[in-house]
């Protein structure tokens, strides 16, 4: 996944099995670990 300016767009999916998901951005410099 390509990142621009150190920020990465990620898709968070609900684990409740509802199929709901939302997209957000995280700063890889402040949160280098995967969610």
PDB file of N, CA, C and O in Angstrom, chain B, residues numbered from 101:
ATOM      1  N   UNK B 101       0.859  -1.196   0.000  1.00  0.00           N
ATOM      2  CA  UNK B 101       0.000   0.000   0.000  1.00  0.00           C
ATOM      3  C   UNK B 101       0.892   1.242   0.000  1.00  0.00           C
ATOM      4  O   UNK B 101       1.734   1.410   0.882  1.00  0.00           O
ATOM      5  N   UNK B 102       0.708   2.074  -0.957  1.00  0.00           N
ATOM      6  CA  UNK B 102       1.527   3.270  -1.065  1.00  0.00           C
ATOM      7  C   UNK B 102       1.044   4.346  -0.089  1.00  0.00           C
ATOM      8  O   UNK B 102      -0.156   4.512   0.128  1.00  0.00           O
ATOM      9  N   UNK B 103       1.979   5.056   0.480  1.00  0.00           N
ATOM     10  CA  UNK B 103       1.609   6.118   1.411  1.00  0.00           C
ATOM     11  C   UNK B 103       2.160   7.443   0.907  1.00  0.00           C
ATOM     12  O   UNK B 103       3.251   7.499   0.341  1.00  0.00           O
ATOM     13  N   UNK B 104       1.406   8.493   1.116  1.00  0.00           N
ATOM     14  CA  UNK B 104       1.839   9.823   0.698  1.00  0.00           C
ATOM     15  C   UNK B 104       2.079  10.676   1.942  1.00  0.00           C
ATOM     16  O   UNK B 104       1.200  10.805   2.794  1.00  0.00           O
ATOM     17  N   UNK B 105       3.245  11.242   2.037  1.00  0.00           N
ATOM     18  CA  UNK B 105       3.541  12.132   3.153  1.00  0.00           C
ATOM     19  C   UNK B 105       3.564  11.412   4.488  1.00  0.00           C
ATOM     20  O   UNK B 105       3.352  12.035   5.528  1.00  0.00           O
ATOM     21  N   UNK B 106       3.816  10.122   4.480  1.00  0.00           N
ATOM     22  CA  UNK B 106       3.888   9.376   5.724  1.00  0.00           C
ATOM     23  C   UNK B 106       2.533   8.970   6.261  1.00  0.00           C
ATOM     24  O   UNK B 106       2.444   8.357   7.325  1.00  0.00           O
ATOM     25  N   UNK B 107       1.467   9.308   5.530  1.00  0.00           N
ATOM     26  CA  UNK B 107       0.131   8.923   5.981  1.00  0.00           C
ATOM     27  C   UNK B 107      -0.396   7.803   5.099  1.00  0.00           C
ATOM     28  O   UNK B 107      -0.114   7.745   3.902  1.00  0.00           O
ATOM     29  N   UNK B 108      -1.159   6.925   5.709  1.00  0.00           N
ATOM     30  CA  UNK B 108      -1.640   5.747   5.002  1.00  0.00           C
ATOM     31  C   UNK B 108      -3.145   5.618   5.185  1.00  0.00           C
ATOM     32  O   UNK B 108      -3.663   5.774   6.290  1.00  0.00           O
ATOM     33  N   UNK B 109      -3.834   5.333   4.098  1.00  0.00           N
ATOM     34  CA  UNK B 109      -5.284   5.155   4.187  1.00  0.00           C
ATOM     35  C   UNK B 109      -5.576   3.697   4.483  1.00  0.00           C
ATOM     36  O   UNK B 109      -5.126   2.805   3.764  1.00  0.00           O
ATOM     37  N   UNK B 110      -6.327   3.462   5.539  1.00  0.00           N
ATOM     38  CA  UNK B 110      -6.619   2.094   5.933  1.00  0.00           C
ATOM     39  C   UNK B 110      -8.121   1.888   6.022  1.00  0.00           C
ATOM     40  O   UNK B 110      -8.877   2.835   6.237  1.00  0.00           O
ATOM     41  N   UNK B 111      -8.540   0.661   5.856  1.00  0.00           N
ATOM     42  CA  UNK B 111      -9.962   0.334   5.968  1.00  0.00           C
ATOM     43  C   UNK B 111     -10.166  -0.536   7.188  1.00  0.00           C
ATOM     44  O   UNK B 111      -9.590  -1.620   7.288  1.00  0.00           O
ATOM     45  N   UNK B 112     -10.979  -0.069   8.114  1.00  0.00           N
ATOM     46  CA  UNK B 112     -11.258  -0.820   9.324  1.00  0.00           C
ATOM     47  C   UNK B 112     -12.605  -1.510   9.170  1.00  0.00           C
ATOM     48  O   UNK B 112     -13.624  -0.868   8.914  1.00  0.00           O
ATOM     49  N   UNK B 113     -12.590  -2.826   9.331  1.00  0.00           N
ATOM     50  CA  UNK B 113     -13.835  -3.573   9.205  1.00  0.00           C
ATOM     51  C   UNK B 113     -14.333  -3.972  10.580  1.00  0.00           C
ATOM     52  O   UNK B 113     -13.545  -4.258  11.483  1.00  0.00           O
ATOM     53  N   UNK B 114     -15.636  -3.990  10.728  1.00  0.00           N
ATOM     54  CA  UNK B 114     -16.227  -4.377  12.002  1.00  0.00           C
ATOM     55  C   UNK B 114     -16.057  -5.871  12.218  1.00  0.00           C
ATOM     56  O   UNK B 114     -16.199  -6.664  11.288  1.00  0.00           O
ATOM     57  N   UNK B 115     -15.752  -6.250  13.458  1.00  0.00           N
ATOM     58  CA  UNK B 115     -15.571  -7.666  13.771  1.00  0.00           C
ATOM     59  C   UNK B 115     -16.865  -8.275  14.292  1.00  0.00           C
ATOM     60  O   UNK B 115     -16.894  -9.440  14.687  1.00  0.00           O
ATOM     61  N   UNK B 116     -17.941  -7.480  14.292  1.00  0.00           N
ATOM     62  CA  UNK B 116     -19.217  -7.972  14.799  1.00  0.00           C
ATOM     63  C   UNK B 116     -19.975  -8.778  13.744  1.00  0.00           C
ATOM     64  O   UNK B 116     -21.034  -9.339  14.026  1.00  0.00           O
ATOM     65  N   UNK B 117     -19.426  -8.833  12.526  1.00  0.00           N
ATOM     66  CA  UNK B 117     -20.062  -9.612  11.475  1.00  0.00           C
ATOM     67  C   UNK B 117     -21.211  -8.871  10.809  1.00  0.00           C
ATOM     68  O   UNK B 117     -22.034  -9.484  10.129  1.00  0.00           O
ATOM     69  N   UNK B 118     -21.272  -7.559  11.000  1.00  0.00           N
ATOM     70  CA  UNK B 118     -22.359  -6.780  10.414  1.00  0.00           C
ATOM     71  C   UNK B 118     -21.997  -6.304   9.012  1.00  0.00           C
ATOM     72  O   UNK B 118     -22.855  -5.820   8.273  1.00  0.00           O
ATOM     73  N   UNK B 119     -20.729  -6.442   8.651  1.00  0.00           N
ATOM     74  CA  UNK B 119     -20.292  -5.994   7.335  1.00  0.00           C
ATOM     75  C   UNK B 119     -20.032  -4.499   7.290  1.00  0.00           C
ATOM     76  O   UNK B 119     -19.721  -3.951   6.232  1.00  0.00           O
ATOM     77  N   UNK B 120     -20.157  -3.833   8.437  1.00  0.00           N
ATOM     78  CA  UNK B 120     -19.925  -2.391   8.483  1.00  0.00           C
ATOM     79  C   UNK B 120     -18.422  -2.115   8.497  1.00  0.00           C
ATOM     80  O   UNK B 120     -17.657  -2.833   9.142  1.00  0.00           O
ATOM     81  N   UNK B 121     -18.009  -1.074   7.784  1.00  0.00           N
ATOM     82  CA  UNK B 121     -16.603  -0.697   7.794  1.00  0.00           C
ATOM     83  C   UNK B 121     -16.484   0.805   7.582  1.00  0.00           C
ATOM     84  O   UNK B 121     -17.396   1.450   7.065  1.00  0.00           O
ATOM     85  N   UNK B 122     -15.369   1.335   7.981  1.00  0.00           N
ATOM     86  CA  UNK B 122     -15.126   2.748   7.744  1.00  0.00           C
ATOM     87  C   UNK B 122     -13.648   2.945   7.435  1.00  0.00           C
ATOM     88  O   UNK B 122     -12.794   2.164   7.857  1.00  0.00           O
ATOM     89  N   UNK B 123     -13.372   4.004   6.692  1.00  0.00           N
ATOM     90  CA  UNK B 123     -11.995   4.273   6.293  1.00  0.00           C
ATOM     91  C   UNK B 123     -11.452   5.438   7.104  1.00  0.00           C
ATOM     92  O   UNK B 123     -12.193   6.351   7.471  1.00  0.00           O
ATOM     93  N   UNK B 124     -10.180   5.402   7.374  1.00  0.00           N
ATOM     94  CA  UNK B 124      -9.539   6.459   8.127  1.00  0.00           C
ATOM     95  C   UNK B 124      -8.084   6.540   7.706  1.00  0.00           C
ATOM     96  O   UNK B 124      -7.594   5.713   6.937  1.00  0.00           O
ATOM     97  N   UNK B 125      -7.408   7.546   8.223  1.00  0.00           N
ATOM     98  CA  UNK B 125      -5.989   7.676   7.924  1.00  0.00           C
ATOM     99  C   UNK B 125      -5.219   7.654   9.229  1.00  0.00           C
ATOM    100  O   UNK B 125      -5.691   8.154  10.250  1.00  0.00           O
ATOM    101  N   UNK B 126      -4.033   7.073   9.190  1.00  0.00           N
ATOM    102  CA  UNK B 126      -3.187   7.066  10.371  1.00  0.00           C
ATOM    103  C   UNK B 126      -1.813   7.591  10.002  1.00  0.00           C
ATOM    104  O   UNK B 126      -1.355   7.437   8.870  1.00  0.00           O
ATOM    105  N   UNK B 127      -1.177   8.201  10.959  1.00  0.00           N
ATOM    106  CA  UNK B 127       0.165   8.700  10.744  1.00  0.00           C
ATOM    107  C   UNK B 127       1.151   7.597  11.110  1.00  0.00           C
ATOM    108  O   UNK B 127       1.212   7.172  12.263  1.00  0.00           O
ATOM    109  N   UNK B 128       1.918   7.136  10.131  1.00  0.00           N
ATOM    110  CA  UNK B 128       2.826   6.010  10.355  1.00  0.00           C
ATOM    111  C   UNK B 128       3.991   6.397  11.256  1.00  0.00           C
ATOM    112  O   UNK B 128       4.680   5.528  11.791  1.00  0.00           O
ATOM    113  N   UNK B 129       4.212   7.691  11.425  1.00  0.00           N
ATOM    114  CA  UNK B 129       5.306   8.120  12.304  1.00  0.00           C
ATOM    115  C   UNK B 129       4.897   8.022  13.768  1.00  0.00           C
ATOM    116  O   UNK B 129       5.732   7.751  14.631  1.00  0.00           O
ATOM    117  N   UNK B 130       3.619   8.241  14.048  1.00  0.00           N
ATOM    118  CA  UNK B 130       3.158   8.180  15.431  1.00  0.00           C
ATOM    119  C   UNK B 130       2.655   6.792  15.786  1.00  0.00           C
ATOM    120  O   UNK B 130       2.738   6.370  16.939  1.00  0.00           O
ATOM    121  N   UNK B 131       2.129   6.079  14.787  1.00  0.00           N
ATOM    122  CA  UNK B 131       1.632   4.724  15.016  1.00  0.00           C
ATOM    123  C   UNK B 131       2.226   3.786  13.978  1.00  0.00           C
ATOM    124  O   UNK B 131       1.563   3.452  12.996  1.00  0.00           O
ATOM    125  N   UNK B 132       3.463   3.358  14.182  1.00  0.00           N
ATOM    126  CA  UNK B 132       4.129   2.516  13.200  1.00  0.00           C
ATOM    127  C   UNK B 132       3.599   1.089  13.182  1.00  0.00           C
ATOM    128  O   UNK B 132       3.801   0.361  12.209  1.00  0.00           O
ATOM    129  N   UNK B 133       2.924   0.688  14.252  1.00  0.00           N
ATOM    130  CA  UNK B 133       2.417  -0.684  14.308  1.00  0.00           C
ATOM    131  C   UNK B 133       1.096  -0.799  13.584  1.00  0.00           C
ATOM    132  O   UNK B 133       0.375   0.185  13.419  1.00  0.00           O
ATOM    133  N   UNK B 134       0.783  -2.015  13.151  1.00  0.00           N
ATOM    134  CA  UNK B 134      -0.476  -2.234  12.445  1.00  0.00           C
ATOM    135  C   UNK B 134      -1.624  -2.303  13.432  1.00  0.00           C
ATOM    136  O   UNK B 134      -1.466  -2.769  14.561  1.00  0.00           O
ATOM    137  N   UNK B 135      -2.786  -1.831  12.989  1.00  0.00           N
ATOM    138  CA  UNK B 135      -3.963  -1.868  13.845  1.00  0.00           C
ATOM    139  C   UNK B 135      -4.582  -3.244  13.823  1.00  0.00           C
ATOM    140  O   UNK B 135      -5.592  -3.478  14.487  1.00  0.00           O
TER     141      UNK B 135
END
